[in-house]
C-alpha cells in the first residue's frame, strides 16, 4: 500500500499550498479512498481562503475531516469523490462520495462514505454536498403545488435549489442574479431567469442565496403578503443591513434561516444525515446538473485556483479538481 498522499492547506489567509500526508493503515471499519475528483464550493471556500470566518463561528464552520483551524493553517473542503481501494467487501472498488477536504487519498470510517449511484457520473457527484444543502432548504421551505417561487443568487446553492424546485408540479420558478450570463444556466435547469430590477414580484416564497445585503433586500421586496424568505447565505464576517419598514410589517413578511449543519426540523427524527446525503446523490441522476460544473483544473493547480476564485478573476459555479487518475 502506498501510504503517501497530498492535501491542500490554506497556510494563512490568501495563501494555499499542497502538503504531503502519511496515511494510516485502514482499520476493520475503515476505507482507503483514492480521490478522482473534488469540487470547490466557491462561496464558503473563498471565505475560508480569505480568512473571513468569524471567531465565534470557528466551531460551527468546521468541515467533517478538517485539520487545523481558522484562519490557518487549515485543511478544508467537503466535496470529494473517489474509489475505495481498501475496505469492507461491499464497498471495495465502489465510487463513493465523502465530505472530505481536497486530498489525493484518505482513510475514513466506512460510515463516512456514500456509494455513488450507477447513473451518476463521478464528476457530477461532487455536487452532492451542495444538493444536500438544497434538499434541506426545501424541507425548511416546504413549497406547495402551484407556488410562485424565486431564487435570488445563481451560485452553486441557488442553482441547486432552482433545479430541484423545477421538479415540483405547477411551481413557477424564477432564478435571479446580477450576472446576465447565468441565464444560460437557468435555461439548462429548466427555470426562468431575470436580473434583479426585472424580477417578478408577488412571490409566495423567495430563497435567498446571493450572500449580499442587496440580494436579501430584493428578496423581501419580491414577496407577496405573508410570504417568506428562506435565507441560505452565509456572510462570514460581513455586516448586512435591510429595511424593515415599508411592507415588512403590514405584509406580515418572514425571514427564516436554513443551514445544512442540522437536518430540517420537519424531517428531524425521521431522516438522518446519511439519508439526506443519499437522497442528494439519487437526485443527481439528471444531466441538467452538469451545467453547474463550469471549469476544471488539476489538483496541483488548486492553490492558484483558490486565489483566482477569491479575487473574482476565475468566475465559476462549481470548479472541478481532477486527480492523477481522474478523467
SVG drawing of the C-alpha trace seen along z (x, -y; Angstrom):
<svg xmlns="http://www.w3.org/2000/svg" viewBox="-51 -52 56 61">
<polyline fill="none" stroke="black" stroke-width="0.4" points="0.0,0.0 1.2,-3.5 0.7,-5.5 1.8,-8.8 -0.9,-11.3 -1.1,-15.0 -3.6,-17.6 -4.3,-21.2 -3.9,-23.5 -4.7,-27.2 -1.4,-28.2 -2.6,-31.7 -5.3,-34.0 -4.8,-34.4 -2.2,-31.6 -2.6,-27.9 -0.2,-25.1 0.0,-21.3 1.5,-19.3 2.4,-15.6 0.3,-13.4 1.2,-10.0 -1.9,-7.8 -2.6,-5.3 -3.4,-1.7 -7.2,-1.4 -8.8,0.5 -11.5,3.1 -14.3,0.5 -12.5,-2.0 -11.9,-2.6 -9.0,-3.9 -10.3,-6.1 -8.3,-7.2 -9.6,-10.6 -10.8,-11.1 -12.5,-14.5 -13.3,-17.2 -15.3,-20.3 -14.5,-23.8 -17.5,-25.3 -16.9,-28.8 -18.8,-30.8 -17.7,-29.1 -14.2,-28.1 -13.3,-31.6 -14.3,-33.0 -12.1,-30.3 -9.2,-31.1 -9.5,-34.8 -9.6,-34.2 -13.1,-35.7 -14.6,-33.1 -15.7,-35.0 -14.0,-33.8 -17.4,-32.9 -18.2,-30.6 -14.9,-28.6 -16.5,-25.6 -19.7,-25.7 -17.8,-26.0 -15.5,-23.0 -15.7,-20.6 -16.1,-16.9 -12.5,-15.9 -10.9,-19.3 -7.3,-19.5 -6.0,-22.7 -8.2,-25.7 -9.2,-29.1 -7.8,-31.3 -4.9,-28.9 -3.1,-26.7 -6.3,-24.7 -7.2,-21.8 -10.7,-22.5 -13.2,-21.2 -16.1,-18.8 -16.9,-17.7 -14.8,-14.6 -15.4,-11.7 -13.1,-8.7 -12.8,-4.9 -12.5,-2.6 -9.2,-0.8 -9.3,1.0 -12.3,1.7 -15.3,3.9 -16.2,6.1 -19.5,4.3 -17.5,1.1 -14.3,2.3 -14.0,0.9 -17.1,-1.3 -17.1,-5.0 -18.1,-7.0 -18.8,-10.5 -17.2,-11.8 -17.4,-15.1 -13.6,-15.3 -11.1,-18.1 -9.1,-18.3 -6.7,-15.3 -5.4,-12.7 -6.2,-9.8 -7.6,-9.4 -8.6,-6.9 -12.0,-7.5 -14.7,-5.4 -16.7,-3.3 -19.8,-5.0 -18.5,-8.3 -18.7,-7.4 -21.8,-7.0 -21.8,-5.0 -22.5,-7.0 -25.5,-5.6 -24.6,-3.9 -26.4,-6.5 -24.5,-9.5 -21.1,-10.3 -18.3,-10.6 -17.5,-14.2 -21.1,-15.3 -21.3,-13.5 -19.1,-16.3 -22.3,-18.3 -23.8,-16.0 -22.9,-18.2 -24.5,-21.2 -27.6,-19.4 -27.9,-18.2 -28.0,-21.8 -30.7,-22.5 -32.7,-19.4 -32.5,-20.7 -33.6,-24.2 -36.7,-22.8 -37.5,-20.7 -37.4,-24.0 -39.3,-26.0 -42.0,-23.3 -43.2,-24.8 -46.7,-23.9 -48.1,-22.9 -48.6,-25.9 -46.4,-28.3 -44.7,-31.2 -41.0,-30.9 -38.0,-33.0 -34.4,-32.0 -32.1,-35.1 -28.5,-34.2 -27.4,-31.9 -24.4,-30.4 -23.9,-26.7 -26.5,-26.6 -29.1,-28.8 -28.8,-26.8 -29.2,-23.5 -32.3,-24.9 -33.8,-26.1 -33.0,-22.7 -35.0,-20.8 -37.8,-23.4 -38.2,-22.9 -39.5,-19.3 -42.3,-20.5 -45.7,-20.3 -47.2,-23.7 -44.4,-25.7 -43.3,-28.8 -39.6,-29.2 -37.5,-32.3 -33.8,-32.4 -32.5,-35.9 -28.9,-37.1 -27.0,-40.3 -24.9,-38.3 -26.8,-38.0 -24.6,-35.1 -26.5,-33.0 -29.5,-33.0 -27.9,-30.1 -27.6,-28.0 -31.2,-28.8 -32.3,-27.6 -30.3,-24.3 -32.0,-23.8 -35.5,-24.4 -36.3,-27.6 -36.8,-31.3 -34.2,-33.9 -34.3,-37.6 -31.9,-40.3 -32.9,-41.9 -34.6,-45.0 -36.7,-42.8 -37.6,-40.1 -41.3,-39.1 -42.9,-40.2 -45.8,-38.9 -44.0,-35.7 -45.2,-33.2 -41.6,-32.1 -38.1,-33.5 -35.0,-31.5 -32.0,-33.9 -28.5,-32.6 -26.6,-35.6 -24.7,-36.4 -25.3,-40.1 -27.4,-42.6 -28.8,-43.9 -29.9,-40.4 -31.7,-39.9 -33.4,-43.3 -34.6,-42.4 -35.8,-39.0 -38.0,-40.8 -39.2,-43.3 -40.4,-40.4 -42.7,-38.8 -46.5,-38.7 -48.3,-39.5 -47.4,-36.8 -44.6,-35.5 -41.4,-34.0 -37.7,-34.4 -35.6,-31.3 -32.1,-32.7 -29.3,-30.3 -26.5,-32.8 -23.5,-32.7 -21.9,-36.1 -18.7,-35.3 -17.7,-38.5 -19.7,-40.9 -22.4,-43.1 -25.8,-43.1 -28.4,-45.8 -32.0,-45.6 -35.0,-47.9 -37.8,-46.5 -40.0,-49.5 -42.4,-49.6 -44.4,-46.4 -42.4,-44.2 -44.8,-44.6 -48.0,-45.4 -47.4,-42.5 -46.5,-40.2 -43.4,-39.0 -41.0,-36.5 -37.3,-35.7 -36.2,-32.2 -32.7,-30.7 -31.8,-27.3 -28.4,-25.7 -27.3,-22.2 -25.5,-21.6 -28.7,-20.3 -31.5,-18.2 -34.5,-20.5 -37.0,-20.3 -39.7,-19.0 -37.7,-15.9 -35.7,-15.6 -36.1,-12.3 -37.4,-10.7 -34.4,-11.3 -30.7,-11.1 -27.7,-12.9 -26.9,-9.8 -30.5,-9.6 -30.3,-13.2 -26.9,-12.7 -28.1,-9.5 -31.2,-11.4 -29.0,-14.1 -26.9,-11.6 -30.0,-10.0 -31.3,-13.4 -28.1,-13.9 -29.2,-11.3 -30.1,-14.2 -27.7,-15.7 -29.2,-19.2 -26.8,-19.4 -23.8,-19.3 -24.4,-23.0 -23.2,-23.8 -19.7,-22.5 -18.1,-25.4 -14.4,-24.6 -11.7,-22.1 -8.1,-22.1 -5.5,-19.6 -5.1,-19.2 -1.6,-20.7 -3.2,-24.0 -5.7,-24.2 -3.8,-26.9 -3.8,-29.2 -7.5,-28.3 -8.5,-29.3 -6.6,-32.6 -8.3,-33.4 -11.7,-32.4 -11.2,-34.7 -10.3,-37.7 -13.0,-37.0 -10.5,-36.5 -11.9,-33.0 -15.7,-33.1 -17.2,-29.8 -20.1,-27.9 -18.5,-24.6 -14.9,-24.3 -13.9,-20.7 -10.5,-19.5 -9.1,-16.3 -6.6,-13.9 -4.0,-11.7 -6.5,-9.0 -9.3,-11.4 -10.7,-11.6"/>
</svg>
